[in-house]
Every structure is written in C-alpha cells, then in structure tokens.
Amino acid sequence: MRNENQTGMPPGIYGLHTLWGDTLKFSAQWVQPDGLLIELTADQLNRESVPEIRRDLFKTVRKKRVHKVVLDLSRVSRMDTAGVALLVELLDLLDRRNVKLELSGVNEGNRRMIRLARLDQVFTISNHAGDET
C-alpha cells in the first residue's frame, strides 16, 4: 500500500529541475498535512539566475494545491535585488491563491537585503521549516 499524505500525493521529491548542467535549481517535496517544502539549491539569487528559477518555480507552485509553501533558502549564500523581487512576486502569487509563504534558512546577509527593502515585516522568516522567528 502506498503511503500518501492528505493531498493524495505520495511522499517524495517533486519538481526537480536542472540549471547549468547537473546543478539543481530547486527541489519540491510534499509535507504534512497540506504543504510544500521548496529547497532552492542555487548558490545565488541574482539577475542571472532568477529568470529561469522564477519560471520553473512558479510553474511548480501553480500546479500544486497547498495551504502553505516553505521556501528553504539555506543554500542561497547571496541574494541581490532580483532575488528579493522574486520573493515578493512569489508572495504575491501565493497570496492571491490564499497560500501562506514561509522563508526558512535565511542567512544574515540575505536577511539584511530583505530588511533594506523594508520587507522584514512582510515575510514570515524562520530558522527552520515551521519554526517562526
């Protein structure tokens, strides 16, 4: 018998995509009960990497019916204004669908970028998925 979560999807990794050869852009995994954990694996969110990540990430998010998306940024060492814009666009897309967005694993440099954009009160940021700070 298959072990399925409340979304009817079997547990596992979804939305695996490649960027720059064998390098993953992100992985998406169903989490209980109705959420999606997306781990960005790109080292940087900048004007070079964001367009492709945005296209595939938004395509994945639009296909999923969830109540919450946790975006794990722990592998993202650096983010510029294009990365911040990506987060704002994702928040807007999810908000229109009544889906909550939580950022997790945000390093101090990336938190600083979010604060400089005066968005630190807009995003829910946690150290780990489900651990709000």
N, C-alpha and C positions, 0 to 999 in steps of 0.2 A: 504494500500500500504506500502511495506517495504521501509525503509529509507536506501539506500545503498550509499557507498562512490564511488569514481571513480575507485576503484579496482573491483567493482562489489560485494564486500563482505558487508554483513550487519554490522553496527557498533556493537561493543561488545568486550567481552574478549575471546581471543583465546590462546591455548597453556597452559592451566592451568595444572600443574603437581604437584605431591606431593613428598616430601622428608622427611624422618624421621617422619612417621605417617601423621598427618594432616597439617604439615608445608609446605607451598608453596615454591617452588624454584623460580619461576618467573611467571608473567602473561604477556601476549602479547595482545596488543589492536591496531586495525587499527586506524590511524589518518589521517586526511585530508591533502593533497589530495592523496598522494601515499606513506605513511609512516607507520612504525610500531613502536609503543612505547612498550618497554620491561622493565618491572619493576622487578628487582631482589629483592626477598624477603628474601633471605638467609642473616643471620646476618654477616657471614664472607665468604670471598672468599679465601680459603686456600687449602692445598693439600688434605685435607679430603673431602671438599665439591665440589671442582672444577670438578673432573671427571664426576660425574652424571649431574651436571649443564651443563657442556660443551656438553655432549651427547644430552641432550634434547633441549638445547638452539640452537645448530647447526642444529638439525633436524627441529625445528620450523622455523628457518631462511631460510633454504634451500627450504622449502615448499612455502614460500611467495614470491610474485613478487612485490617488492617495490623499491623505489629510495633512501629511507633514513631509517635508523634504529636509534632510540634514545634509548640508554640504560640508564635507571634510576638507579643510584647506591645509592640513598638517604637512603635506609635501610641497606646498607652494612657498618657496623661500622669499619671493619678491613679487610685489604687485604694484603696477602703476595706475594711472587714472583710467586706462582702458579696462583694467581688472575691476576697479571699483564700479565703473559703468556697467560691466557685465553683471555684477552682483545686484545693482539697482534694477536692471532690466529683468533679471530672474525674479527678484522680489515682486516686481510689478506683475509679471506673468502669473506667478503663483497666487498673488493676492486677488487677481481677477477671477481665479478658479477656487477661491476660498481655501487655499492650501497655505499652511504655515511654513516659513523658512527659518531654519536654524543654522548658523555658521558654527563650525567646530574646528578646533585645532589651529586657530588663527595666531600666528606668531606676533611678536611685539611690533615689528616693522610694518606688517600688514594691518595691525590694529591702529597704528599711527596714521596710515593712509586713510583708513575709514574715519578716524577722528578728525583728520584735517578736512575731509569732505563734509564734516559735521553730520555723519550718518551713524555715529556710535549709539544714538538713542533710537534709531530706526530699526537696526538689525538686532536679533536675538543672537548673542555670541556666547558659546560655552567652550570650556576646555576640552570636553569630550562629549560625544553624542548623548543628549538627554541631560547634560549637567550644565544648566544655565548659570552664567556669571553676570 
